[in-house]
Amino acid sequence: MDIKPPHFPMMIPGAKTTGGVLKVSAPYDGSLIATVDTADWDAADKALQSASELFSDRDRWLSTGERLDILKKTAALMADHAEELAVEAAREGGKPLIDSRVEVARAIDGVNVCIQVMRTDAGKEIPMDLNAASAHRMAFTRKEPIGVVVAISAFNHPLNLIVHQVGPAVATGCPVIVKPAEDTPLSCYRFVGILREAGLPEEWCQSLIVEDLKVATKLATDQRVAFFSYIGSSKVGWMLRSKLAPGTRCALEHGGAAPVIMAEDADQEETLPLLAKGGFYHAGQVCVSVQRVFAHQSIAMEVAQALASIAKALKVGDPTLPDTQLGPLIRHGEVDRVHQWVREAEESGARVLCGGEKLSSSCYAPTVLYDPPDDAKVSVLEIFGPVVCVYPYADIDEAISRANALPYAFQAAVFTRDLDTALHAYSRLDGTAIMVNDHTAFRVDWMPFAGIKQSGLGVGGIPYTMRDMQIEKLLVLRSKAL
């Protein structure tokens, strides 16, 4: 007997919609895994109205203690359902189960980071009584929520990205409306449901999916939005930022084409597995995936061939199986695009050392390219697929110049045993984080995480997002007793 897939209604209290029903399919085999109601503008407007009215009524604000209790219960509930969350994330997003389990663990830890920051986050005293103008005064600040938050998220970490956007909003006391990626809405809906089960009143966190992207644009650019959080493509992110209402603050997280400098003295035994993990993790669908490896000419071919050997051994297939190491791309069209880019690079002179072929309509073979031209798409655009390029260089400053040549900058890496080489690269590479002897995709959720140039605006990472979602309100006391 066929089992009917679950259906998810909009998570907007009291709203109705004339929108259609979105079918959510597994990217690996196209099987239907759920259906979701989509929101029209009336439903989105209802969500904004509820959130705005909630924030305007300070008697309805949740105390810090209440928010702490809700987040503690949320973390506990997530731990109780960790395997279910991991399997669902793997099915809808295609990230292998072994990695989706890690994502769930990170998401739980992210909720706990929110709790830890809440326990220590505070205002500060502003010095007074320094001159005649400030005599007999005391001043200090305390933090308050900024207002209604709208978050638009990406598909590649369907649970953890939502935690990074919604968790800080709940922690700081901001009503939040979140729109997950249409490809991967289920993990978001599960998380919002867990927040509500933990005691969060429904109006404090609402979620919706749209079919008409004009609805998403109106939602993000509405004048009732105090803070806009966006994770996704740079084209859409910068477009939305240009249309934000006056006064709306924002944070944008886009992608890049992460560079690695590999010096002649790098420890290859340690380096190569890290580069392979950073390049092929989630089939390369990570904004800081290892993409461009600049290796000294004396070792470049050796490095490329060793990476190819690792890539050939990776098990590609069904992401829900426990031994799969590399799953599908999110859409079949992405497989075709990646293949086209690889073919173009090969035709312009790159050597394909492994991969370079479609394994199915949904999976692409992990691929290593040697020395593609600097103007090839694989060299200048974010691949967002399982492709790593290796380029030989003669002088490290030449490598750094080539690494910095693109209009994107996020995280970069240098591998060397020499401290001076490491610091030389650190001081000259464009980026907000430079890893020494680690891959570009390293991240823990309490560190700053930010793109510069076209790669983003503002600083992510849970404590930094919480900072952005608050204002510091100053109190000045004047008293003869001071």
Residue pairs with C-beta under 8 A, 6 or more apart in sequence:
5 32
5 33
5 34
5 35
6 34
6 35
7 21
7 34
7 35
7 36
7 37
8 34
8 35
8 36
8 37
8 185
8 186
8 189
9 37
10 17
10 37
10 38
10 39
10 43
10 207
10 208
10 209
11 189
11 192
11 193
11 202
11 205
11 206
11 207
11 208
12 39
12 43
12 44
12 46
12 47
12 50
12 206
12 207
12 208
13 50
13 202
13 203
13 206
14 46
14 50
15 39
15 42
15 43
15 46
15 47
16 42
16 43
17 37
17 38
17 39
17 40
17 42
17 43
18 40
18 42
19 37
19 38
19 39
19 40
19 43
19 210
19 211
19 212
20 38
20 211
21 35
21 36
21 37
21 38
22 35
22 36
22 37
22 38
22 182
22 185
22 209
22 211
23 32
23 35
24 32
24 33
24 34
24 35
24 36
24 92
24 183
24 184
24 185
24 186
25 31
25 32
25 33
26 33
26 91
26 92
26 94
27 92
27 93
27 94
27 183
27 327
27 328
27 329
27 330
27 331
27 362
28 94
28 317
28 318
28 319
28 320
28 327
28 328
28 362
28 363
29 318
29 362
30 362
33 91
33 92
33 186
34 92
34 186
36 185
36 186
36 189
36 209
37 209
38 208
38 209
38 210
38 211
39 47
39 208
39 209
39 210
39 215
40 212
40 215
41 214
41 215
41 218
43 208
44 177
44 208
44 210
44 215
44 218
44 219
47 177
47 206
47 208
47 219
48 148
48 177
48 219
48 222
48 224
48 225
49 224
50 175
50 203
50 206
51 148
51 175
51 176
51 177
51 203
51 206
51 224
52 148
52 175
52 224
54 60
54 175
54 203
54 204
55 61
55 145
55 147
55 148
55 174
55 175
61 145
61 173
62 70
62 173
62 201
62 204
64 118
64 173
66 199
67 118
67 170
67 171
67 173
68 115
68 118
68 119
69 199
70 170
70 195
70 198
70 199
70 200
71 111
71 114
71 115
71 118
71 167
71 170
71 171
71 198
72 115
73 197
73 198
73 199
74 111
74 194
74 195
74 198
74 200
75 108
75 111
75 112
75 115
77 194
77 197
77 198
78 85
78 104
78 107
78 108
78 111
78 191
78 194
79 108
81 190
81 194
82 101
82 104
82 105
82 108
83 101
85 104
85 107
85 159
85 187
85 190
86 97
86 100
86 101
86 103
86 104
87 97
87 100
87 320
88 186
88 187
88 190
89 95
89 100
89 103
89 104
89 158
89 159
89 184
89 187
90 96
90 97
90 100
90 319
90 320
90 327
91 319
91 320
92 158
92 183
92 184
92 185
92 186
92 187
93 100
93 155
93 156
93 157
93 158
93 183
93 184
93 187
93 319
93 330
94 282
94 283
94 319
94 327
94 328
94 329
94 330
94 362
95 103
95 156
95 157
95 282
95 319
95 327
96 282
96 319
96 321
96 324
96 325
96 326
96 327
97 319
97 320
97 321
97 322
97 324
98 322
98 323
98 324
98 325
99 281
99 282
100 319
103 157
103 159
103 160
104 159
106 160
106 445
107 159
107 160
107 162
107 163
107 191
109 445
110 160
110 163
110 164
110 167
110 445
110 462
111 163
111 167
113 167
113 445
113 446
113 462
113 463
114 167
114 168
114 170
114 171
114 462
114 466
115 171
117 171
117 462
117 463
117 466
118 171
121 143
121 463
121 466
122 142
122 143
123 140
123 141
123 142
123 143
123 472
123 473
124 140
124 141
124 472
125 138
125 139
125 140
126 139
126 140
126 141
126 474
127 134
127 139
128 134
128 135
128 137
128 138
128 139
128 476
128 482
129 135
129 136
129 137
129 482
136 478
136 479
136 480
136 482
137 476
137 477
137 478
137 479
137 482
138 476
138 477
138 479
138 482
139 474
139 475
139 476
139 477
140 474
140 475
141 472
141 473
141 474
141 475
142 472
142 473
142 475
143 172
143 470
143 471
143 472
143 473
144 173
144 470
144 471
144 473
145 172
145 173
145 174
145 469
145 470
145 471
146 172
146 174
146 226
146 227
146 249
146 468
146 469
146 470
146 471
147 174
147 175
147 225
147 226
147 227
148 174
148 175
148 176
148 177
148 224
148 225
148 226
148 227
149 165
149 169
149 174
149 175
149 176
149 177
149 225
149 226
149 227
149 228
149 229
149 469
150 176
150 177
150 178
150 179
150 219
150 220
150 222
150 225
150 227
150 228
150 229
151 162
151 165
151 166
151 169
151 176
151 177
151 178
151 179
151 228
151 229
151 230
152 178
152 179
152 216
152 220
152 228
152 229
152 230
152 231
152 232
152 240
153 161
153 162
153 165
153 178
153 179
153 180
153 181
153 188
153 231
153 232
154 161
154 181
154 231
154 232
155 181
155 183
155 184
155 285
155 330
156 282
156 285
156 286
156 287
156 330
158 180
158 181
158 184
158 185
158 186
158 187
158 188
159 187
159 188
159 190
159 191
160 445
161 231
162 178
162 180
162 187
162 188
162 191
163 191
164 445
164 460
164 462
164 465
165 176
165 178
165 229
165 231
165 465
166 176
166 178
166 191
166 192
166 195
166 205
167 462
168 462
168 465
168 466
168 469
169 175
169 176
169 205
169 469
170 176
170 195
170 200
170 204
170 205
171 466
172 466
172 469
172 470
174 226
174 227
174 469
175 203
175 204
175 205
175 206
176 204
176 205
176 206
177 206
177 207
177 208
177 219
178 188
178 192
178 205
178 206
178 207
179 207
179 208
179 209
179 210
179 216
179 219
180 187
180 188
180 189
180 207
180 209
181 232
182 209
182 210
182 211
183 330
183 331
184 330
185 207
185 209
188 207
189 207
192 205
192 206
192 207
195 205
196 202
196 205
210 216
210 219
217 240
217 243
219 225
220 228
220 230
220 240
220 243
220 244
221 240
221 243
221 244
221 245
221 248
222 245
223 245
223 246
223 247
223 248
225 244
225 245
225 248
226 247
226 248
226 249
227 248
227 249
227 250
227 251
227 468
227 469
228 240
228 241
228 244
228 248
228 249
228 250
228 251
229 250
229 251
229 465
230 236
230 237
230 240
230 241
230 250
230 251
230 252
230 253
231 253
232 253
232 254
233 254
233 255
234 252
234 254
234 255
234 408
234 454
234 455
234 456
237 252
237 253
237 254
237 456
237 457
238 252
238 454
241 250
241 252
241 457
244 250
249 468
250 457
250 458
251 456
251 457
251 458
251 459
251 460
251 465
251 468
252 451
252 456
252 457
252 458
253 287
253 449
253 450
253 451
253 456
253 460
254 287
254 408
254 451
254 454
254 455
254 456
255 287
255 382
255 384
255 408
255 410
255 451
255 455
256 287
256 288
256 291
256 382
256 406
256 408
256 409
256 410
256 411
256 451
256 455
257 291
257 292
257 379
257 380
257 381
257 382
257 383
257 406
257 408
258 278
258 288
258 289
258 290
258 291
258 292
258 410
258 411
258 412
258 413
258 440
258 441
259 291
259 292
259 293
259 294
259 402
259 403
259 404
259 412
259 413
259 429
259 440
260 275
260 290
260 292
260 293
260 294
260 412
260 413
260 414
260 415
260 439
260 440
261 294
261 396
261 399
261 400
261 403
261 412
261 413
261 414
261 415
261 416
261 425
261 429
262 271
262 293
262 294
262 295
262 296
262 299
262 303
262 414
262 415
262 416
263 296
263 396
263 414
263 415
263 416
263 417
263 418
263 421
264 296
264 298
264 299
265 416
265 417
265 418
265 421
266 299
266 415
266 416
266 417
266 437
267 415
267 417
267 437
268 299
268 302
268 303
268 306
270 437
271 415
271 437
272 303
272 306
272 307
272 310
273 310
274 438
274 439
275 290
275 293
275 307
275 388
275 439
276 307
276 310
276 311
276 314
276 388
277 439
277 441
278 289
278 290
278 413
278 439
278 440
278 441
278 442
279 289
279 290
279 291
279 307
279 386
279 387
279 388
279 439
280 311
280 314
280 325
280 326
280 366
280 386
280 388
281 289
281 441
282 327
283 326
283 327
283 328
283 329
283 363
283 364
283 385
283 386
284 291
284 383
284 384
284 385
284 386
284 387
284 388
285 329
285 330
285 384
285 385
286 441
287 382
287 410
287 451
287 455
288 410
288 411
288 440
288 441
288 443
289 383
289 384
289 440
289 441
290 388
290 413
290 439
290 440
290 441
291 378
291 382
291 383
291 387
291 388
291 389
292 379
292 389
292 391
292 403
293 303
293 304
293 307
293 388
293 389
293 390
293 391
294 391
294 392
294 393
294 399
294 402
294 403
295 303
295 304
295 390
295 391
295 392
295 393
296 392
296 393
296 394
296 396
297 392
297 393
297 394
300 370
300 371
300 390
300 391
300 392
300 393
301 370
301 392
303 390
304 353
304 368
304 370
304 390
305 353
307 353
307 368
307 388
307 390
308 353
308 354
308 368
309 354
311 354
311 355
311 366
311 367
311 368
311 386
311 388
312 354
312 355
312 366
314 325
314 326
314 366
315 323
315 324
315 325
315 326
316 324
316 325
316 326
316 327
316 359
316 363
316 365
316 366
317 324
317 327
317 363
318 324
318 327
319 327
319 328
326 363
326 366
326 386
327 363
328 335
328 360
328 362
328 363
329 335
329 338
329 362
329 363
329 364
329 385
332 361
332 362
334 384
334 385
335 358
335 360
335 361
335 362
335 363
335 364
335 385
336 358
337 385
338 364
338 383
338 384
338 385
338 386
338 387
339 356
339 357
339 358
339 364
341 376
341 377
341 378
341 381
341 383
341 385
341 387
342 352
342 355
342 356
342 367
342 369
342 378
342 387
343 356
344 376
344 377
344 378
345 369
345 372
345 373
345 376
345 377
345 378
345 379
345 389
346 352
346 356
346 369
348 372
348 373
348 376
349 371
349 372
349 373
350 369
350 370
350 371
350 372
350 373
350 376
350 378
350 389
351 369
351 370
351 371
352 367
352 368
352 369
353 368
353 369
353 370
354 365
354 366
354 367
354 368
355 364
355 365
355 366
355 367
355 368
355 386
355 387
356 365
356 367
356 369
357 364
357 365
358 364
358 365
359 365
364 385
364 386
365 386
366 386
366 387
367 386
367 387
367 388
368 387
368 388
368 389
368 390
369 378
369 387
369 388
369 389
369 390
370 389
370 390
371 390
371 391
371 392
372 378
372 379
372 389
372 391
373 379
374 380
374 402
374 405
378 387
378 389
379 389
380 406
382 408
391 399
391 402
393 399
393 402
396 421
396 424
396 425
397 428
400 425
400 428
400 429
403 412
403 429
403 430
404 428
404 429
404 430
406 453
407 453
407 454
408 451
408 453
408 454
408 455
409 430
409 431
409 432
409 451
409 452
409 453
409 455
410 431
410 432
410 433
410 440
410 450
410 451
410 452
410 455
410 456
411 431
411 432
411 433
411 434
411 435
411 440
411 441
411 442
411 443
412 429
412 430
412 431
412 433
412 434
412 435
412 440
413 434
413 435
413 436
413 438
413 439
413 440
414 421
414 422
414 425
414 426
414 429
414 434
414 435
414 436
414 437
415 436
415 437
416 422
416 425
416 436
416 437
422 436
422 437
425 434
426 434
426 436
430 452
430 453
431 452
432 448
432 449
432 450
432 451
432 452
432 459
433 447
433 448
433 449
435 442
443 449
445 461
445 462
446 461
446 462
446 463
447 461
448 459
448 460
448 461
448 464
449 459
449 460
449 461
449 464
450 456
450 458
450 459
450 460
450 461
450 464
451 457
458 464
458 468
459 465
459 468
